[in-house]
Amino acid sequence: MAEVSCVTCGLTGEAITTPLFLGKLEAEIKAKVCTGCWKKWEGMRVMVINEYQVNLGDESGRELVRKQMKAFLKLGEQVDSSKVAENFRPPSS
């Protein structure tokens, strides 16, 4: 089991071993983000897509998700994602 010093949580954690299909970003994410923080991002990604009603078929929608991902994982510029967490309501079953 490989370990990585995670820039997101500041701890040493298990490295991501599964393919992410993120092109150029994949190598940087695998080198700097642990599996636990990546899993947290996967949950947050759903909230971002739902809250902003992102159309992933449109390049501007994919760019918005990319910016939110970089901010969440602390890999680049910071953006305000407080609206997402405060207003998200999980679907009722």
PyRosetta script that sets phi, psi and omega in degrees:
from pyrosetta import init, pose_from_sequence

init()
pose = pose_from_sequence("MAEVSCVTCGLTGEAITTPLFLGKLEAEIKAKVCTGCWKKWEGMRVMVINEYQVNLGDESGRELVRKQMKAFLKLGEQVDSSKVAENFRPPSS")
pose.set_psi(1, 118.1)
pose.set_omega(1, 178.5)
pose.set_phi(2, -80.8)
pose.set_psi(2, 149.6)
pose.set_omega(2, 178.8)
pose.set_phi(3, -121.0)
pose.set_psi(3, 156.4)
pose.set_omega(3, -179.5)
pose.set_phi(4, -137.0)
pose.set_psi(4, 145.0)
pose.set_omega(4, 174.2)
pose.set_phi(5, -84.9)
pose.set_psi(5, 108.1)
pose.set_omega(5, -170.7)
pose.set_phi(6, -80.9)
pose.set_psi(6, 126.3)
pose.set_omega(6, 177.6)
pose.set_phi(7, -77.6)
pose.set_psi(7, -18.1)
pose.set_omega(7, -177.7)
pose.set_phi(8, -77.3)
pose.set_psi(8, -52.0)
pose.set_omega(8, -176.9)
pose.set_phi(9, -101.0)
pose.set_psi(9, -14.2)
pose.set_omega(9, 179.2)
pose.set_phi(10, 81.1)
pose.set_psi(10, 7.8)
pose.set_omega(10, -179.4)
pose.set_phi(11, -111.6)
pose.set_psi(11, 168.5)
pose.set_omega(11, 172.3)
pose.set_phi(12, -92.5)
pose.set_psi(12, 127.5)
pose.set_omega(12, -176.9)
pose.set_phi(13, -141.9)
pose.set_psi(13, 178.0)
pose.set_omega(13, -178.8)
pose.set_phi(14, -65.7)
pose.set_psi(14, 133.1)
pose.set_omega(14, 179.8)
pose.set_phi(15, -72.9)
pose.set_psi(15, 152.2)
pose.set_omega(15, 176.7)
pose.set_phi(16, -75.6)
pose.set_psi(16, 127.5)
pose.set_omega(16, -179.0)
pose.set_phi(17, -113.8)
pose.set_psi(17, -16.1)
pose.set_omega(17, -178.6)
pose.set_phi(18, -82.6)
pose.set_psi(18, 151.8)
pose.set_omega(18, 176.9)
pose.set_phi(19, -65.9)
pose.set_psi(19, 139.8)
pose.set_omega(19, -179.2)
pose.set_phi(20, -106.1)
pose.set_psi(20, -16.7)
pose.set_omega(20, 179.7)
pose.set_phi(21, 56.7)
pose.set_psi(21, 44.3)
pose.set_omega(21, -177.4)
pose.set_phi(22, -113.6)
pose.set_psi(22, 16.0)
pose.set_omega(22, 177.3)
pose.set_phi(23, 62.1)
pose.set_psi(23, -128.8)
pose.set_omega(23, -175.7)
pose.set_phi(24, -64.0)
pose.set_psi(24, -30.1)
pose.set_omega(24, -178.6)
pose.set_phi(25, -72.1)
pose.set_psi(25, -23.7)
pose.set_omega(25, -173.4)
pose.set_phi(26, -57.7)
pose.set_psi(26, -46.5)
pose.set_omega(26, -178.3)
pose.set_phi(27, -62.2)
pose.set_psi(27, -42.7)
pose.set_omega(27, 179.6)
pose.set_phi(28, -64.4)
pose.set_psi(28, -43.7)
pose.set_omega(28, -179.5)
pose.set_phi(29, -64.1)
pose.set_psi(29, -45.5)
pose.set_omega(29, -179.4)
pose.set_phi(30, -64.7)
pose.set_psi(30, -29.4)
pose.set_omega(30, -179.5)
pose.set_phi(31, -81.2)
pose.set_psi(31, -22.8)
pose.set_omega(31, -171.0)
pose.set_phi(32, -121.2)
pose.set_psi(32, -8.1)
pose.set_omega(32, -173.3)
pose.set_phi(33, -125.8)
pose.set_psi(33, 135.6)
pose.set_omega(33, 178.8)
pose.set_phi(34, -83.8)
pose.set_psi(34, 164.7)
pose.set_omega(34, -178.8)
pose.set_phi(35, -59.7)
pose.set_psi(35, -41.2)
pose.set_omega(35, -179.0)
pose.set_phi(36, -60.7)
pose.set_psi(36, -44.8)
pose.set_omega(36, 179.6)
pose.set_phi(37, -69.9)
pose.set_psi(37, -34.1)
pose.set_omega(37, 176.8)
pose.set_phi(38, -63.7)
pose.set_psi(38, -41.3)
pose.set_omega(38, 178.8)
pose.set_phi(39, -64.3)
pose.set_psi(39, -37.3)
pose.set_omega(39, 176.3)
pose.set_phi(40, -63.9)
pose.set_psi(40, -40.0)
pose.set_omega(40, 177.7)
pose.set_phi(41, -62.9)
pose.set_psi(41, -39.6)
pose.set_omega(41, -179.7)
pose.set_phi(42, -58.1)
pose.set_psi(42, -38.3)
pose.set_omega(42, 176.1)
pose.set_phi(43, -69.9)
pose.set_psi(43, -42.0)
pose.set_omega(43, 179.4)
pose.set_phi(44, -65.9)
pose.set_psi(44, -34.8)
pose.set_omega(44, 179.9)
pose.set_phi(45, -57.8)
pose.set_psi(45, -41.6)
pose.set_omega(45, 178.2)
pose.set_phi(46, -61.2)
pose.set_psi(46, -43.0)
pose.set_omega(46, 179.1)
pose.set_phi(47, -63.7)
pose.set_psi(47, -41.7)
pose.set_omega(47, 179.4)
pose.set_phi(48, -61.7)
pose.set_psi(48, -48.4)
pose.set_omega(48, -178.8)
pose.set_phi(49, -61.0)
pose.set_psi(49, -43.7)
pose.set_omega(49, -178.9)
pose.set_phi(50, -70.8)
pose.set_psi(50, -45.8)
pose.set_omega(50, -175.7)
pose.set_phi(51, -64.9)
pose.set_psi(51, -44.0)
pose.set_omega(51, -178.9)
pose.set_phi(52, -89.4)
pose.set_psi(52, 1.4)
pose.set_omega(52, -178.5)
pose.set_phi(53, 49.0)
pose.set_psi(53, 54.4)
pose.set_omega(53, -174.7)
pose.set_phi(54, -73.7)
pose.set_psi(54, 132.8)
pose.set_omega(54, 172.1)
pose.set_phi(55, -95.4)
pose.set_psi(55, 105.4)
pose.set_omega(55, -177.0)
pose.set_phi(56, -73.5)
pose.set_psi(56, -8.2)
pose.set_omega(56, 175.0)
pose.set_phi(57, -79.0)
pose.set_psi(57, -12.2)
pose.set_omega(57, -178.4)
pose.set_phi(58, -105.4)
pose.set_psi(58, 136.9)
pose.set_omega(58, -178.2)
pose.set_phi(59, -60.1)
pose.set_psi(59, -36.6)
pose.set_omega(59, -179.6)
pose.set_phi(60, -65.6)
pose.set_psi(60, -33.4)
pose.set_omega(60, 176.5)
pose.set_phi(61, -67.8)
pose.set_psi(61, -43.3)
pose.set_omega(61, 178.2)
pose.set_phi(62, -65.0)
pose.set_psi(62, -37.1)
pose.set_omega(62, 178.8)
pose.set_phi(63, -65.4)
pose.set_psi(63, -39.9)
pose.set_omega(63, 177.7)
pose.set_phi(64, -61.2)
pose.set_psi(64, -44.5)
pose.set_omega(64, 179.0)
pose.set_phi(65, -64.9)
pose.set_psi(65, -39.8)
pose.set_omega(65, 178.1)
pose.set_phi(66, -61.3)
pose.set_psi(66, -44.5)
pose.set_omega(66, 179.5)
pose.set_phi(67, -63.4)
pose.set_psi(67, -43.1)
pose.set_omega(67, 178.6)
pose.set_phi(68, -63.8)
pose.set_psi(68, -38.9)
pose.set_omega(68, 179.4)
pose.set_phi(69, -63.4)
pose.set_psi(69, -47.6)
pose.set_omega(69, -179.8)
pose.set_phi(70, -60.7)
pose.set_psi(70, -40.3)
pose.set_omega(70, 179.3)
pose.set_phi(71, -67.3)
pose.set_psi(71, -45.6)
pose.set_omega(71, -178.9)
pose.set_phi(72, -61.8)
pose.set_psi(72, -42.0)
pose.set_omega(72, -178.0)
pose.set_phi(73, -85.9)
pose.set_psi(73, -0.2)
pose.set_omega(73, -179.9)
pose.set_phi(74, 60.5)
pose.set_psi(74, 46.8)
pose.set_omega(74, -179.5)
pose.set_phi(75, -108.8)
pose.set_psi(75, -1.4)
pose.set_omega(75, -177.6)
pose.set_phi(76, -169.5)
pose.set_psi(76, -146.1)
pose.set_omega(76, -178.3)
pose.set_phi(77, -62.7)
pose.set_psi(77, 147.9)
pose.set_omega(77, 179.5)
pose.set_phi(78, -91.0)
pose.set_psi(78, 140.3)
pose.set_omega(78, 176.0)
pose.set_phi(79, -126.5)
pose.set_psi(79, 159.7)
pose.set_omega(79, -179.4)
pose.set_phi(80, -82.2)
pose.set_psi(80, 107.2)
pose.set_omega(80, 178.4)
pose.set_phi(81, -109.4)
pose.set_psi(81, 13.2)
pose.set_omega(81, -177.9)
pose.set_phi(82, -62.7)
pose.set_psi(82, -33.2)
pose.set_omega(82, 179.5)
pose.set_phi(83, -59.8)
pose.set_psi(83, -38.1)
pose.set_omega(83, -177.4)
pose.set_phi(84, -64.6)
pose.set_psi(84, -53.4)
pose.set_omega(84, -175.7)
pose.set_phi(85, -67.0)
pose.set_psi(85, -38.0)
pose.set_omega(85, -176.9)
pose.set_phi(86, -70.7)
pose.set_psi(86, -37.0)
pose.set_omega(86, -172.4)
pose.set_phi(87, -99.3)
pose.set_psi(87, -4.7)
pose.set_omega(87, -177.5)
pose.set_phi(88, -71.6)
pose.set_psi(88, 131.8)
pose.set_omega(88, 174.1)
pose.set_phi(89, -127.6)
pose.set_psi(89, 118.2)
pose.set_omega(89, -179.3)
pose.set_phi(90, -61.7)
pose.set_psi(90, 148.4)
pose.set_omega(90, 179.6)
pose.set_phi(91, -62.1)
pose.set_psi(91, 140.0)
pose.set_omega(91, 178.4)
pose.set_phi(92, -78.2)
pose.set_psi(92, 143.7)
pose.set_omega(92, -176.4)
pose.set_phi(93, -90.2)
pose.dump_pdb("model.pdb")
